[in-house]
Every structure is written in structure tokens, then in C-alpha cells.
Amino acid sequence: MSTTQNPDRSRRSERSRQAILAATRELISESGYAKVSIEAIAARAGVGKQTIYRWWPSKGAVIFDSFLALGESEDGAGIELPDSGDLETDLKLVMRATAAEFADPDFERPIRALNAELIHDSELAELYRDKLAGPMDEAKKARLRSAQHAGQLAADADLDLVLETLYAPLFQRWLLRTGPLTADYADALVDITLRAFRP
């Protein structure tokens, strides 16, 4: 008795989605945002334009999801920062990794393209805050609260200000290309921040 197996459409759709996201990252790295088009993404991914427009309303939205996919965990676990019990060690680990990511051309190009779009697209900026920046900030603040409870950070410290003190100089140096993003620079930002906000 023969059986006819129907194709798994969900698996096929996920393969197409991953191909589109990978194609978007490749094209941005090769050509920059301005030269990337929905047509080029579709051709590189081997799908029709209508497939892309079924999932994303704009080129900026595809770029955002292609960047977001870089950080997707296979088990779907939530964002969590290291907590060894030593805030300085944990922050230096995170800041060094952040500086290394921003200095990596394959990671840096899609980030720069995304930031260029966020300036002009308010809906994309809101999506970015809701799906990426907001959850990341909450994960960082959860680690800072743990440090407050352990007496390693002032109990009355403004956690949003702590994060700005840590990350804003790094982001500005990256955005304006004013200097190298090194491990020493990352460590210095942690040292300055902890001097300001320790008990």
C-alpha cells in the first residue's frame, strides 16, 4: 500500500525565511544599504518578491529581522546577562563582547544600515525598541538590580543612567568612527561607570 506524503509547508516556509534573512545580510555586507533592494534579496534567496512582501512591509523591516536573527537562540531562551556574583567581571565580559561585535565588519555593516533606517522610519524605530532595545535593556537592568541587592551598586542608582554611562560613549565612538573599539576601551568604560555608581 503506497502513501503520498504532503510537503511540510511550515518547514518550507521557514527555509525560505532563513534564506531571505541570510541573503539580506550578505547583500548589505557586500553592497551597503542603499544598493540593496527587495528584488535583489528575492533573487539571492531564490524566492519571489511576493514571498518577501507577505512577511515584511518594507526593506527596512527585512533588514531589522535579518539583524535580529543574528541573536536568536535555538531554544528560544530569553536574554540573560552573566551573573558570576562579581559585577565588574560580568560587565567587562559583556562590554568586551559588545565592542568586538561593533568592530566586526560582518556584524557592523547590518547594524549601521539598520541605524540609518531608524532615523527615517518611525514605525521601524518603534519595532526596534519593542523587540530588541527594550528587552535588552531589561535584561541588563535585571543584572544591575542583582548587583544592587549584593551591595556592589548603589541602592539608589538610576539604572537607565548606568546603562547610558556604559554604552553611550561606545556607541558614539562607533557611530562617528572616532577611535578603535578595543577590550581596553571597554574595560575603561566599566571602570568609570562603577566608580560613579558604586555605594
N, C-alpha and C positions, 0 to 999 in steps of 0.2 A: 504494500500500500504506500503510495507516494504522497508526500506532503509538500505543499507550497508555502514557503516562508515569506511573509511580507517584510519589506525592508524596514529597518528600525529608523523611523523618521527623526526621532529625538536625537539619536546618535549622529545621523547625517547632518542635522541642523547644528549640533554642537561642533562637529568637524568644520563646517562652513564658517561658523562664528569664529573659531580659533584661527582659521586660515585668514579671515578678514583682519583680525586684530594683529596677527603676525605681519601680514602684508603692509598694514598701516605703519607699524613701527619701522619696518625695513625701508619703506619709501621715504619716511621722514628723515631717517638717518642718512639716506643716500642723496636726497634732493632738497630737504628743508620743507617747511610747512607750505610756503607759497606755491610750490610746484606740485604738491600732492592734490589729486582730485578724486572724486568718487569713482570716476571712470578708471583711473589708474589703479585704485585699490581693488576694484572689481576684477580688472584684468590680471593683476598679480595674484589675487586669491583664487581665480578660476571660478568666479560666480557672476551672476547678473547684477546689474545696478539695482534692480528691484529688490533683490535679496538684502542688500545693504539698507535701502530705504525702509524696508519692512521693520528693521530693528533700530535704526538710528535716524533722527530727523535732519542731521547736518553732518558736515565733515568734522566740525569741532567735537561733536558728540562721539564720533567714531574714535577720534584721537584721544579723547578723555578715557574711553573704555579701554583702548589699547594700552594706555599708561596704567590704568587701574589694574588691568590683568597681570601686570608685572608683579604685583604684590599679592595676588590671590594665592591662598594656601589650599592644598589639595583636600584637606579635611574640613575646610570651611571654618577653622578655628578663628576666634576673634583676635583683634590686635592686642598684643600684650608686650610690655617692655620688660627687660630682665630685672630681676629683683634678688640680688645676692645678699642683701642686707647692708651693702655699702653703696650709698648714693653716688659718691664720687666715681667709683669704679664703673657703676652701671651707666652713668651719664657719659663718661668718656668713651665707653664702648659704643653707645648709640650715636654720639656726635661724630666719632671717627668713621663709623659706617655711613652716616649721612654725608659727610664731606667726601668720602670715597665715591659714593653714588653720584653726587653732583659733579665730580671730576671725571667720571667715566663717560666718554663721548656717546656710547650706545644708550646710556641712560639719560644723559644730559640733553641730547637733541629733542627727544619727545617731551621732556619737561619744559624746555624753552618754548617749543611750539605750543604746548598747552597754555603756558602763561601768556603768550601773545594773544591767544584766543580769548582768555578770561577777561582781558582788558576791554574787549569789544562786545562780548556776548554775555549779557547779564543772566540769562537763563542757564548757560553753561557754568557761570560762576556760582550760581546757587546750587547747581548739581554737584560741583566740586566741593563746596562747603558741606553739603549734606552727606555725601557718600565717601569723601576722603579726608578733607581737612578736619571736619568736626569729629569723626570717630578717632582720628589720630591724636588730636588734642586731648580728647577724653582719656585715651589710654595713657598719654604722657602725664596728665594730671592725676590719674589713679596712682601712678608710681610716686609722684611727688607727695601725695597725701600719705602714702605709706611711710615716706621719709619724715614727714611731719610727726606722725604717730611715734616714730622711733627717736624723735628728738634731733634728727640730722638737718632739719629745715625749720625755720621759724614758724611757729604755730599760726601766726597772723600773716604769713607771706601771701601776697596776691599771686596765685598760681598762673594766671594769664600773663602777668608781668614777668614772672620767672621764665616762662616759655619764650616770651618776646626777647628777653635779655640773652637767652641761649641761642635762639635761631635767627633773629633778625639780622645780626651782623654777618652771619654765614650766608644768608640769602642775598643780602646786598652785595657782598663780595662776589658771589656767583653771578648775580644779575648784571652787575656793571663790569665784571671781569677785572677787578682792581687788584687781585692778588691770588696766590695759589691756595687751594683748599687742602691743607695738609693735616696730618694727625696732630702735629704740634699746635696748629691753629685751633683745631677742635678742642684739644686739652685746655688751651688758654681760655677759651670761652667758658668752659666748665669751671675753671678756677675762679674767674672773675664773677661768675654767677653765684657760686657757693659763698664767696667772700661777702657778697651783697646780701644774701638771704639766709645764711646760717643763723642759728639762735645767738 
